[in-house]
Amino acid sequence: MIAGSGRCFYHPDRSGIGICVECKRVICTECTTQFEGINRCATCLAARLAEAKKLIERNDWSAGSLFLALVSVTAIFGFVWGVAALFGR
């Protein structure tokens, strides 16, 4: 594609209707997807999706989570033991 020609970067035979805000390429109707109210091309959307998936993937059982679970189980056991000792007599 010739820069500034107004033709779609991905489909040079089609006229462009907008510019992707991420890569600044001219894109046609078929290539345009509005995400968050802004035009983006499929390549840039795929990159955003990959970045979002990295944020979702995490280790659910970190050291802090294990410590919190252990403290919670200990507190519940202590409460049940205390109630049993109080009313068991």
WOCOR-V603829 format. One record per pair of residues at least 4 apart in sequence whose C-alpha atoms are under 6 Angstrom apart, sorted by sequence separation. I is the first residue (numbers start at 1). GAP is how many residues later the second one is. If there is no record, write none. Layout:
BEGIN
i->I gap->GAP
i->I gap->GAP
END
This chain:
BEGIN
i->8 gap->4
i->20 gap->4
i->27 gap->4
i->34 gap->4
i->61 gap->4
i->77 gap->4
i->78 gap->4
i->84 gap->4
i->7 gap->5
i->19 gap->5
i->20 gap->5
i->34 gap->5
i->8 gap->6
i->19 gap->6
i->33 gap->6
i->7 gap->7
i->8 gap->7
i->19 gap->7
i->32 gap->7
i->33 gap->7
i->1 gap->8
i->7 gap->8
i->8 gap->8
i->18 gap->8
i->19 gap->8
i->32 gap->8
i->6 gap->9
i->7 gap->9
i->18 gap->9
i->32 gap->9
i->6 gap->10
i->16 gap->10
i->31 gap->10
i->16 gap->11
i->17 gap->11
i->16 gap->12
i->9 gap->17
i->8 gap->18
i->9 gap->18
i->8 gap->19
i->20 gap->19
i->8 gap->20
i->20 gap->20
i->20 gap->21
END
